[in-house]
Amino acid sequence: MKVVLLAGGYGRRMSEETGYIPKPLIEIGGKPILWHIMKCYSYYGFNEFVICAGYKQQVIKEWFADYFINSSDVTFDFTGSDECHIIRESHVEPWKVTVADTGLNTMTGGRIKRIQKYVGNETFLLTYGDGVCDVNIRDLVEFHKGHGKIATLTAVLQDQSKGVLDIGGDNAVKSFREKKMSDSSPINAGFMVLNPEVFDYIDGDETIFEHEPLEKLAAGGQLMSYMHKGFWQCMDNLREKETLEKLLENDKAPWKKWE
């Protein structure tokens, strides 16, 4: 099952750093938050990724191009042999990563639509490239398989300005809308599981996934919530970045389950 990561936005609220790199490459604990998210999925055995890049997409490609060599012991041989370098020992994860240029100003739904060719007719995982969570992804997938609907999203109870969910007693999402500051409802934390039929709900580049597609799925009884009572934190500003940094520094990062 492939993991799709939305990583194409401008990250304007963190312009101090995103003037040079895309937001998903901002580091916490010495590694990009994108790497932390991928490690979360990899911990549960999901190692094939499709990254929906846009703003400074070439920097993401360059990071992955350098990642292997930077995570390996290398001998550089300039004595005239055919091999100019020899990999002695590699410390990289068993990842297969596709970085797709999904356009500079494409909306979230449009980015998802553009990578349909890499997902094919398979159920896939989707999340945002700026938030970490300690949700059990294996249990999330089993929950999705069990209810038979098109889409599942992870819902958390936090005071954040994200999409508001009206959830019924059977965990079905009755409606979806953008959050108001006065709300105290469950919010969409990402970490979704989507059947390929979801592509039919997306028109094109101008489609915001969190608007029409999720709203239509909810109205049609095809959007379910997986309630997560553990840790989730996005990185929308420098204060939130510092929060994540401190958790890592104090060895109290709930999402870091790997050694």
C-alpha positions as CSV (number, residue, x, y, z in Angstrom):
1,M,0.0,0.0,0.0
2,K,1.5,3.3,-1.1
3,V,1.8,6.4,1.1
4,V,0.9,9.8,-0.5
5,L,2.4,12.9,1.2
6,L,1.1,16.4,0.4
7,A,4.3,18.5,0.3
8,G,3.7,21.2,-2.2
9,G,2.5,24.3,-0.3
10,Y,4.3,27.6,0.2
11,G,4.4,27.4,4.0
12,R,4.0,31.2,4.2
13,R,3.5,31.1,8.0
14,M,7.0,29.9,8.4
15,S,8.6,32.2,5.8
16,E,11.7,32.6,8.0
17,E,12.7,29.2,6.7
18,T,10.6,28.5,3.7
19,G,12.3,31.2,1.7
20,Y,15.1,28.7,1.2
21,I,13.5,25.3,1.5
22,P,10.0,23.8,1.3
23,K,8.2,23.5,4.6
24,P,8.4,19.6,4.7
25,L,12.2,19.9,4.7
26,I,12.3,22.1,7.8
27,E,14.3,20.1,10.4
28,I,13.3,19.0,13.8
29,G,15.9,17.0,15.7
30,G,18.3,17.3,12.7
31,K,16.0,15.7,10.2
32,P,13.2,17.1,8.0
33,I,9.7,16.7,9.4
34,L,8.9,14.9,6.2
35,W,11.5,12.2,7.2
36,H,9.9,11.9,10.6
37,I,6.5,11.3,9.0
38,M,7.9,8.7,6.6
39,K,9.6,6.9,9.5
40,C,6.2,6.7,11.2
41,Y,4.8,4.8,8.3
42,S,7.9,2.8,7.8
43,Y,7.7,1.6,11.4
44,Y,4.4,-0.2,10.4
45,G,5.8,-1.6,7.2
46,F,4.7,0.9,4.7
47,N,7.8,1.8,2.7
48,E,6.6,3.1,-0.7
49,F,6.0,6.8,-0.9
50,V,4.6,9.3,-3.5
51,I,5.4,12.9,-2.6
52,C,3.2,15.6,-4.0
53,A,5.7,18.3,-4.4
54,G,5.3,21.8,-5.7
55,Y,7.0,24.8,-4.2
56,K,10.7,24.3,-4.4
57,Q,10.1,20.7,-5.6
58,Q,13.6,20.5,-6.9
59,V,15.0,20.9,-3.3
60,I,13.0,17.8,-2.2
61,K,14.4,15.8,-5.1
62,E,17.9,16.9,-4.3
63,W,17.5,16.0,-0.7
64,F,16.5,12.4,-1.6
65,A,19.2,12.2,-4.2
66,D,21.8,13.1,-1.6
67,Y,20.2,11.0,1.2
68,F,21.7,7.7,0.2
69,I,25.2,8.9,-0.1
70,N,25.0,11.0,3.0
71,S,23.7,8.0,5.0
72,S,26.4,5.7,3.9
73,D,30.1,5.0,4.5
74,V,31.9,5.8,1.2
75,T,35.3,5.3,-0.2
76,F,36.2,7.8,-3.0
77,D,38.9,6.3,-5.3
78,F,40.7,8.8,-7.5
79,T,43.5,6.4,-8.6
80,G,42.2,5.9,-12.1
81,S,40.0,2.9,-11.5
82,D,36.6,2.7,-13.2
83,E,34.8,3.0,-9.8
84,C,35.2,6.5,-8.5
85,H,33.4,5.7,-5.3
86,I,32.5,2.6,-3.4
87,I,29.7,2.3,-0.9
88,R,31.1,0.5,2.2
89,E,28.0,0.5,4.4
90,S,24.6,2.0,4.0
91,H,22.3,3.1,6.8
92,V,19.2,4.1,4.8
93,E,15.7,2.8,5.1
94,P,14.2,0.3,2.6
95,W,12.2,3.1,0.9
96,K,11.0,3.6,-2.6
97,V,10.2,7.3,-3.1
98,T,8.5,9.0,-6.1
99,V,8.8,12.8,-5.9
100,A,6.1,14.2,-8.3
101,D,6.0,17.8,-9.4
102,T,2.3,18.5,-8.9
103,G,2.5,22.2,-9.8
104,L,3.3,25.4,-8.1
105,N,-0.2,26.6,-7.3
106,T,-2.2,23.4,-7.5
107,M,-4.7,22.9,-4.7
108,T,-4.6,19.8,-2.4
109,G,-7.2,17.9,-4.4
110,G,-5.5,18.7,-7.6
111,R,-2.2,17.4,-6.3
112,I,-3.9,14.1,-5.3
113,K,-5.5,13.8,-8.7
114,R,-2.1,14.4,-10.5
115,I,-0.5,11.4,-8.7
116,Q,-3.3,9.0,-9.6
117,K,-1.1,7.4,-12.2
118,Y,1.4,6.4,-9.5
119,V,-1.3,4.9,-7.2
120,G,-3.4,3.1,-9.8
121,N,-6.5,1.1,-8.8
122,E,-5.3,0.5,-5.2
123,T,-6.2,1.7,-1.8
124,F,-3.6,4.2,-0.5
125,L,-2.6,6.2,2.5
126,L,-2.5,10.0,2.6
127,T,-1.4,12.6,5.0
128,Y,0.1,16.1,5.1
129,G,3.8,16.8,5.1
130,D,3.9,18.9,8.2
131,G,2.3,16.9,11.0
132,V,3.4,14.0,13.2
133,C,1.2,11.5,15.1
134,D,1.5,8.4,17.1
135,V,-1.5,6.7,15.6
136,N,-1.2,3.0,15.0
137,I,-1.3,3.0,11.2
138,R,-1.8,-0.8,11.0
139,D,-5.0,-0.5,13.2
140,L,-6.1,2.4,11.1
141,V,-5.9,0.4,7.9
142,E,-7.8,-2.5,9.5
143,F,-10.5,-0.1,10.6
144,H,-10.8,1.2,7.1
145,K,-11.0,-2.3,5.6
146,G,-13.7,-3.3,8.1
147,H,-16.2,-0.6,7.4
148,G,-16.1,-0.8,3.5
149,K,-16.5,3.0,2.9
150,I,-14.4,5.0,0.4
151,A,-12.5,7.2,2.9
152,T,-11.2,7.2,6.5
153,L,-9.5,10.1,8.2
154,T,-7.9,10.2,11.6
155,A,-9.8,12.5,14.0
156,V,-8.3,14.1,17.1
157,L,-9.7,16.4,19.8
158,Q,-7.5,19.5,19.9
159,D,-8.0,23.2,19.8
160,Q,-6.8,23.8,16.3
161,S,-8.2,25.6,13.3
162,K,-8.6,22.6,11.1
163,G,-11.6,20.9,9.4
164,V,-14.5,20.2,11.8
165,L,-16.2,16.8,11.7
166,D,-19.7,16.0,12.8
167,I,-19.3,12.3,13.8
168,G,-22.2,10.0,14.4
169,G,-22.5,7.1,16.9
170,D,-21.3,4.6,14.3
171,N,-18.1,6.7,13.6
172,A,-19.6,7.8,10.2
173,V,-18.7,11.4,9.4
174,K,-22.1,13.2,8.9
175,S,-20.6,16.5,7.7
176,F,-17.3,18.2,7.0
177,R,-16.6,21.9,7.2
178,E,-13.7,24.3,8.0
179,K,-13.3,25.0,11.7
180,K,-14.2,28.2,13.5
181,M,-12.3,29.4,16.5
182,S,-15.4,28.9,18.7
183,D,-15.6,25.2,17.9
184,S,-14.4,22.4,20.1
185,S,-15.2,19.5,17.8
186,P,-13.0,16.7,16.5
187,I,-10.6,17.8,13.8
188,N,-9.1,16.3,10.7
189,A,-5.5,15.3,11.5
190,G,-4.8,13.7,8.2
191,F,-3.4,10.2,8.3
192,M,-6.1,9.0,5.9
193,V,-6.9,5.7,4.1
194,L,-8.5,6.2,0.7
195,N,-10.0,3.8,-1.9
196,P,-9.2,4.7,-5.5
197,E,-12.8,5.8,-6.0
198,V,-11.8,9.0,-4.2
199,F,-10.3,10.2,-7.5
200,D,-13.8,10.5,-8.9
201,Y,-14.6,13.2,-6.4
202,I,-11.7,15.4,-7.5
203,D,-12.3,17.6,-10.6
204,G,-8.9,19.1,-11.2
205,D,-6.1,21.5,-10.1
206,E,-8.4,24.0,-8.5
207,T,-10.1,21.4,-6.2
208,I,-9.4,21.8,-2.5
209,F,-9.6,18.3,-1.1
210,E,-10.8,19.5,2.3
211,H,-13.8,21.2,0.7
212,E,-15.9,19.6,-2.1
213,P,-14.4,16.1,-2.1
214,L,-14.6,15.5,1.7
215,E,-17.9,17.3,2.0
216,K,-19.4,15.1,-0.8
217,L,-18.0,11.9,0.7
218,A,-19.4,12.9,4.1
219,A,-22.8,13.7,2.6
220,G,-22.9,10.4,0.8
221,G,-22.0,8.4,3.9
222,Q,-18.6,7.4,2.5
223,L,-16.3,9.2,5.0
224,M,-15.4,7.5,8.3
225,S,-13.4,8.7,11.2
226,Y,-10.8,6.8,13.2
227,M,-10.8,8.5,16.6
228,H,-7.3,8.9,17.9
229,K,-6.8,9.9,21.6
230,G,-3.0,10.0,21.5
231,F,-0.5,12.5,20.2
232,W,-0.8,14.7,17.1
233,Q,0.9,17.9,16.3
234,C,1.2,19.9,13.1
235,M,4.0,22.4,12.4
236,D,2.3,25.6,11.2
237,N,4.6,28.1,12.9
238,L,7.9,28.4,14.6
239,R,6.3,28.0,18.1
240,E,5.0,24.6,17.1
241,K,8.4,23.7,15.6
242,E,10.0,24.6,18.9
243,T,7.5,22.3,20.7
244,L,8.4,19.4,18.5
245,E,12.1,20.2,19.0
246,K,11.8,20.1,22.7
247,L,10.0,16.8,22.7
248,L,12.8,15.3,20.7
249,E,15.6,16.9,22.8
250,N,14.0,15.5,26.0
251,D,13.4,12.0,24.4
252,K,9.7,12.5,24.9
253,A,8.5,12.5,21.2
254,P,5.5,10.1,21.1
255,W,5.7,9.6,17.3
256,K,9.2,8.4,17.5
257,K,8.7,4.6,17.9
258,W,11.7,3.6,15.9
259,E,15.2,3.1,17.5
